[in-house]
Amino acid sequence: ALEWIEEDFTKKAFNLGYQAAKLAFSSPNKPKAIACFTDTFALGVEAWCHQNNIIIGKDVLISGFNNIDAVKYNPYPIATAAHPIEESIEILLQQMSKKDPFKEKISLKVILPSC
């Protein structure tokens, strides 16, 4: 049986982001940007950068995905994206009554921080 424990995922994702930043910045070619699978990974990257005096928004740009509150209200500028839930539901409900194949493309909402 597959068990899903949200708090375990959050802790693991944060730690993976932290370790990824450590690895990325140990390279001779320091990254100028790091794109993360989720905002929680990005928060781990942010923590490592902050602890190592790397200025987020100047020395490195960080992006995640989910637009969670911890990123929305973060004092450091982390870019994120969000699923367009409301638009998706509306389109899907309209499509349910049609017999045509579904061909709609729905764009993500990208949220860029002000640096």
Backbone hydrogen bonds, N-H to C=O, Kabsch-Sander energy under -0.5 kcal/mol:
donor,donor_aa,acceptor,acceptor_aa,energy
3,E,1,A,-0.5
5,I,3,E,-0.5
6,E,4,W,-0.6
8,D,5,I,-0.6
9,F,5,I,-1.9
10,T,6,E,-2.4
11,K,7,E,-2.1
12,K,8,D,-2.7
13,A,9,F,-3.1
14,F,10,T,-2.4
15,N,11,K,-2.4
16,L,12,K,-2.6
17,G,13,A,-2.4
18,Y,14,F,-2.4
19,Q,15,N,-2.7
20,A,16,L,-2.4
21,A,17,G,-2.2
22,K,18,Y,-2.1
23,L,19,Q,-2.4
24,A,20,A,-3.0
25,F,21,A,-2.7
26,S,22,K,-0.6
26,S,23,L,-0.8
27,S,24,A,-0.9
30,K,28,P,-1.1
34,I,61,L,-2.8
36,C,34,I,-0.5
36,C,63,S,-2.9
39,D,65,F,-2.0
42,A,38,T,-1.8
43,L,39,D,-2.1
44,G,40,T,-1.4
45,V,41,F,-2.1
46,E,42,A,-2.8
47,A,43,L,-2.3
48,W,44,G,-2.0
49,C,45,V,-2.6
50,H,46,E,-2.9
51,Q,47,A,-2.3
52,N,48,W,-1.1
52,N,49,C,-0.6
53,N,50,H,-1.3
54,I,49,C,-2.7
55,I,53,N,-0.6
56,I,54,I,-0.6
57,G,60,V,-3.2
58,K,55,I,-1.4
59,D,55,I,-2.6
60,V,55,I,-1.5
61,L,32,K,-2.1
62,I,77,P,-0.5
63,S,34,I,-2.4
64,G,79,A,-2.3
66,N,81,A,-2.8
71,V,68,I,-1.4
72,K,68,I,-2.5
73,Y,69,D,-2.5
74,N,71,V,-1.3
78,I,76,Y,-0.9
79,A,62,I,-2.6
80,T,111,I,-2.4
82,A,109,K,-2.4
85,I,83,H,-2.0
88,S,84,P,-2.5
89,I,85,I,-2.6
90,E,86,E,-2.1
91,I,87,E,-2.4
92,L,88,S,-2.7
93,L,89,I,-2.6
94,Q,90,E,-2.1
95,Q,91,I,-2.2
96,M,92,L,-1.5
97,S,93,L,-0.6
97,S,94,Q,-0.8
98,K,95,Q,-1.6
107,S,105,K,-0.5
109,K,82,A,-2.4
110,V,108,L,-0.7
111,I,80,T,-3.2
112,L,110,V,-0.6
115,C,113,P,-0.6
